[in-house]
């Protein structure tokens, strides 16, 4: 059965991404191919899409969802979006015309209890995008101290009660009570005001998922690669879902859009620095009220786009 997922900011992303209808484009987080399908529908015969994802099941679904397009128009690869330079080098491509990445998790991943991403479904605490590599959330939470865990919850979840929550999670771990999503949910619920419970649960689960998958490290690595592998006039489109990710992308775009980095006191520029990007939408694009009505999970999404110079 082919799974579907409501792609966030679909038209806004694809319409701003494709500048060359015969170009080569990368969807670094292809998921169930929502953005990819829209991209391929707008490309001409010579256009090509490269899809990448860590999730094996998502890649299988992508293949099914793209079956209406000629096989030579797209290729799918298992990997992290930050690894795209190695993937395109292996197939003889030096630069592409655009890249899109969607940093959110799919509705399928959220709703699949056995993946361990959500507090709403009981399952083993896994949370890995690629369940064959790295440590699971269960392994992390049963091997970490309260100070380090508190830092993770504070930094990646922006949760104010991080110390209190971290201490209780570690307490559960020491009592061998940290094995399922509901164990983690109970540890958080014990020390959280019921009025704020759902938001707190979301923030804590998010923070642990980000740490398990090294999402921030991979985002920074991807950004450092991106401008080297996109052609002049090509575009980079990134959809974020929380303020830390958005701040990183915003800072990277701004830093690479500056043509001079000399101190203000210098009378003339002698840094020889050249801008690498032109920011297309300085404030970012948020979902419309109609999209939010149709898909409440899009509420925290923000799209930023830059063009390579």
N, C-alpha and C positions, 0 to 999 in steps of 0.2 A: 504493500500500500504506500502510495506517494504522500509524504507529509508536506504540509504547506505552512507557511509562516508569513504573517503580514509584515512586509518590508517597510521600514520607517523612512519617511521623507523620500519616497521612491522617485517621483517625477522631478522634485527639486534637485536630487542628487544626479540623476542620469542626464537631465537637460543641461546641467552645468559642467558635466564631466566630458561629454563627447564634443570635441572640436574637429576631429578628423574621422569621417565615417568609414574610412578604409584603414584606420589605425589599429594598433594592438593595445588592448586594455587588460588590466589586472583587477580582479575582484579578490582581495586578499583574505576575505572572510566570507566565502561564497554561501555558506549555510545551505538553505533550500533553494537558492538561485533566484530569489526575487529580483534583486538588482541586476543580476547577470542576464536574466531573461529579458528585462527591459533594455539593457545595453545591446544585446544581440539583435533585438527587434529593430534597433535604430542604425545598426551597422550595414554597410554595403558588402558586396561579395568578398572583397579582399580583407575586410575587417576580421579581427580575431580576438577572442577572449581567453584569458588564462585564469582559471579558478583555483583558489587554494583554501584548504580548511584542515584543521586538526582532527575534526570529528569524522570518523569513518562512515557513520550512518548518514550524516549530512551530505557527504560526497556521493553516496549511493542515491540519495533522494535528488540531489542536483542533477545527476546523470539522467534520471527519469524525467525530471521537470524540464530538461533542455532537449529532450528527444525529438522535438519538432524541428530543431535546427540541424543543418548539415554537420556531420561529425568533424569535418575539417575546420569548422568555424570556432571551435572551442576545445580546450584541453583542461583536465582536472588533475590536481596534485595534492597529496596529503602533506601538510606541513604547517608551520606557523607563518603568519603574514610577514614577520620580520625576516624570514628566510627567503623571500622572493628573489634577491639577487642570484643566489645559487641555482634556483629553479630555472630562471630565464637563461642563465649562462649555459646550463646543461642542454638547453634546446636551441642554442645558437642565437639568442636575442640579446643585443647590447643595451637597447633603450626602448621604452614603451611610450605610448601617447597619453596614458592616464592611469591612475590607480585609485580605487575606492576601497575603504575599509570601514566596516560597521562594528564598533567595539562592544555592542550589546550582546546578550545571550538570547537564543531563540526561544520562542514560546514552547517549542517541543522540549528543549532542555529544561526549562522551568517546570513544565508539567509532567516530566518523566521522573517519577519518584526514585527509581533505581539509580539515577545519576547524582542525586544528593544535592542539587542546586537550591531547592526551595524548602522552606519551613512548612509549606502547606501540604506536602506529601511525605509520607514516611518512607525512608530508604537509607541505605548505607551512606555514611558521610564520605562521599568521593569528591565531587566538584571538579574533577579534571576534564578538560576539553578532550584530551587524548588519554583514555583510561589505561593505556599500556605504558605510559612514561610518567616519571616524577612521583612525588609522594601525594597521597590522598589527603583530604581534609581530616579524616580520622587519624591518620599517622601524624599529621602536623599537630593536631590538638592534644594528642597523647604523648607528645615529646617536647612541648614548649613550656616555658615558665610564664608566669602572669605578667611580668614586666614586658617581655617581648610580645606577648599576645596583645597586651594593652596598646602597645605602639602600633601594631597592625590595625586594630579596631579604630584607633584614633586617626591614623594617617589615611587608610583606605576606606573607612566607613564614615569618618567625620562624626563619630558618636561621642557625645559629651561624657557619658557615664562609662567610659572605656575601662577604667581601672576596676570598678565594681563588677562589671560584667566579666572581665578577663579573670578575675580572682575566682568567681563562681564556676566558670567553665573549667579552670584548672582543678578546682575542688572535685567536680564531677569526674574529671579524667583520672584523678588519683584514686577515686572510689570505683574505677572501672565502669563508669556510667556514661562514657562518651563514645558511642558506637553508631548511632543513627541520627538522622536529621531531627527527630523528635527529642532525642537526648539533648542536643544542642539547643533546641527551642525551649525545653524545660529549664535548662541552666540560665538562659537569658530571661525567661519569664519570671523566674523566682526573684529576680532583683530589679524588675522593671515596673514602673507605674503602668497599670492597664490602659490608661488613656493614650500612652505613647507606644504601646507594645508592637503594633504592626510595623511602624516606621523603624523602631529599634531593631526588630528582627531582620528587616530588609537590609538595614545598614550593616549589621554584624555579619550576616550571611554573605553579603557583597564583599566585605573586607577580607573574609577568609578565602573566598573564591579568587579574588584578585591576587592574594599572596600565593595560593596553591599553584596558579597558572603563570605566575611571574608576569602579570599583564602590564604593569608599568615599565618594567625593564624591556619587555618586548616592544612596547610602544615607542620608547626612546630609541631603541635600536632601529626600528622601522623608519622613524623620522630621519635619523642620521643617514640612512641609505637612500631615502626617497628622491631627493633632489638630484642625486648622481645618475639616476636611471630613468628619469622622465625627460623626454625631448623638449626642446624650446617650444613654448606654446601649449605644451601638454599640461594637464591639470591633476591636482591631488585633492581628493574629496574624503573627508574623515567625519564620521558620525560618532559622537561621544554620548555618554549617558550619566556621567557624574562630574562634579566640578574639578576634581583633581586631573582627570583625563583632559577635560576641556582646557584647563589652565596650561597644561603641558603643550597641547597643540597650538593654542593661541600664542604662547611665548615663542615657540619654534617658528611659526609663521612670521611673527613680528620681527624676530631676530634676523631672519633670512630675507626680509623685505627692506632692510636698512642698507643704504648705499655707502654710508660713511660711519665709521666707529671711532673717529678721532674725538678726544676730549673737547668739550665746548670752548675751552680756552684757546685752542689752536686756531690761528688766523686763517690758515689754508689747510685743505685736506691732503694728507700725505700717507694715508693708511692703505691705499690701493685696494680697499675692500669694495666688492661689487655685490649688489643685491642679487639674490638667486630666485626670489619669489615675488610675485605681485598678488597681494591679498584681494580676492574677489568680493568677499562679504565680511567686512570688518566686525560686525556684531554677531555674525553667525545666523543661521536660519533655523527657526523652530517650527514644529508641526503646526498646521492650521487648526482652527477650532473644529473643522469637519473631520480631520484626521484623528484628533483626540477623541471625538465622539465615537468614531469607529474602532479606535484602538487605544485604550487607556494606557497601555504599556509604553506608548510613545511619548508620554508627558515630559520626561526628562531629557529627551533627545535634542541634540544640537548639531547642525551641519556646518563645517567650515571648509572653505574651498580656496585654493591658491593656484596660481599659474606659474609655471617655470619660465625663467627668463634666459 
